[in-house]
Amino acid sequence: MDLANGKTYWNHTFNGYVYPKLEENIECDVLIIGSGSSGAHCAYFLSETNLSVVLVDKRDICCGSTRANTGLLQYCNDKTLTSTIHSFGEEAAVRHYSLCVQALQTLKNQVVPNLSNQSDFISRRSLYFASTENDVPMLEEEFTTLKKYGFPAEYWTRERIQSHFGFSKAASIITDGDAELNPFKHAQSLIHYAHNHGVRVYEHSKIIRKDHSADKNMLYVENGSSITAEYVIYATGYESQEEVLDPNGVIVSSYAIATNPIREIANWYENMMIWETARPYIYARQTIDHRIIIGGLDETTTRVEKRDSMIIHKRDQLLKQLCELFPELEGKVKADYYWGAFFGETHDGLPTIGIYNDYPNSFFLRGFGGNGTVYSIILSQIIRDLILTGSHKDAYLYMKERPTKR
Ligand SMILES: Cc1cc2nc3c(=O)[nH]c(=O)nc-3n(C[C@H](O)[C@H](O)[C@H](O)COP(=O)(O)OP(=O)(O)OC[C@H]3O[C@@H](n4cnc5c(N)ncnc54)[C@H](O)[C@@H]3O)c2cc1C
């Protein structure tokens, strides 16, 4: 799958680490296939255990969809808490939102401080505005639900938004405890940490064949080298749909730009991350080198040619949307980077751990959704515990057979 095209930004901000190709037959307790956000978090958390771990990727390290990620980390999901309660019931939905809050805290307090370059992680609040007047009752209901269960949120009226941002939106929710980071640097740093703690890492090593019939899993790389593994984690992102199709998964096309550096933006309060109630939605953030990233304008196509043929048009539309929010940028802003990429969601709004009879002792980590990074933190810890102890009390939420309310 051709995951992303155009001129992506993050790979220009950081020289990745280099790892060898696999050229021999090896054994391990756990094989992680994939070095994006999902595989990197698995490698990080497993490096803290006594298990022998191998990570392989067919591309350069972290050059799947993680390099197209725009790096907004939020505890609120594309599917509101209110709507998640309708689908899964109060207990499961509130637990899922609490796990997203916890994942952000784990990242901030435990993971990032261990990394050599801190991943450009910055705690931020988010502004979630009503795209139209019609969305205000839904936003009010969501605010009431968030407060009822103790999630950190404020409700801002039109006047308050206007006095802090200049633009006029009917209402918004401000959430606390969110963060921005550089997703490419972060995944690279996680793998670097894991490698320093004993995880063997190989790039340009594509798994092309598996034999799950023996006691252990045998996986073969293109050049004939093999890996014998007790457990396998398929952290292969949206391409996992080509291995085993999850009918709950949906692939679409998404677009983003990173502008030229803009030093002063008078009306962008606290550099908050900005998003909206429309679906698909527009979102925006700033970077540590003073660029603005704005993304969205999703299209349903899964054809690479069609996705890529729209990159220039989407770039111009995103710039226009940015200037509508911040008219002072008109004439000063241009897109230094612009890209289109496949993006995975789920019909029911939750990410998934897939376990299949044909893949013994194997886990498919599918962090599909706009909160993919937060999901990969949650799911990688659950999978680590499933391997270590055979259970995790929250695993039921994310199993592909999860219980719905109806
Ligand atoms: C435009 C855009 C913006 C986004 N913005 C955000 C955001 O702001 N916040 C957020 O949290 N998420 C965001 N996401 C989602 C986020 O990018 C994904 O959730 C995340 O990158 C998925 O990581 P992954 O590790 O699962 O997949 P990937 O990064 O694709 O990693 C999978 C890896 O598996 C490897 N692989 C596949 N098959 C094989 C094989 N057979 N052998 C060896 N290796 C293999 C691939 O080469 C790849 O490197 C965004 C996505 C897009 C497209």
The ligand as an ORCA input file, in Angstrom:
! r2SCAN-3c Opt
* xyz 0 1
  C      -2.814     12.903      7.525
  C      -2.870     12.152      8.836
  C      -2.901     12.858     10.026
  C      -2.939     12.161     11.247
  N      -2.954     12.899     12.396
  C      -2.950     12.266     13.578
  C      -2.877     13.001     14.787
  O      -2.845     14.240     14.783
  N      -2.836     12.323     15.949
  C      -2.861     10.950     15.994
  O      -2.811     10.390     17.087
  N      -2.939     10.216     14.858
  C      -2.984     10.839     13.667
  N      -3.019     10.101     12.509
  C      -3.092      8.654     12.597
  C      -1.703      8.094     12.788
  O      -0.876      8.491     11.743
  C      -1.775      6.575     12.818
  O      -2.617      6.189     13.860
  C      -0.434      5.962     13.085
  O       0.559      6.509     12.284
  C      -0.497      4.482     12.835
  O       0.743      3.955     13.208
  P       1.020      2.425     12.921
  O       2.292      2.117     13.602
  O      -0.167      1.621     13.285
  O       1.169      2.355     11.333
  P       2.427      2.757     10.402
  O       3.076      4.009     10.832
  O       1.951      2.689      8.996
  O       3.457      1.592     10.682
  C       3.268      0.279     10.178
  C       4.601     -0.224      9.689
  O       4.479     -1.594      9.351
  C       5.394     -1.850      8.302
  N       4.995     -3.080      7.616
  C       3.814     -3.354      7.015
  N       3.838     -4.603      6.495
  C       5.057     -5.124      6.751
  C       5.692     -6.367      6.444
  N       5.067     -7.337      5.763
  N       6.968     -6.576      6.859
  C       7.641     -5.620      7.549
  N       7.064     -4.401      7.855
  C       5.808     -4.158      7.471
  C       5.270     -0.610      7.415
  O       6.401     -0.435      6.593
  C       5.088      0.506      8.443
  O       6.298      1.199      8.722
  C      -2.975     10.755     11.274
  C      -2.924     10.044     10.071
  C      -2.861     10.720      8.871
  C      -2.791      9.927      7.602
*
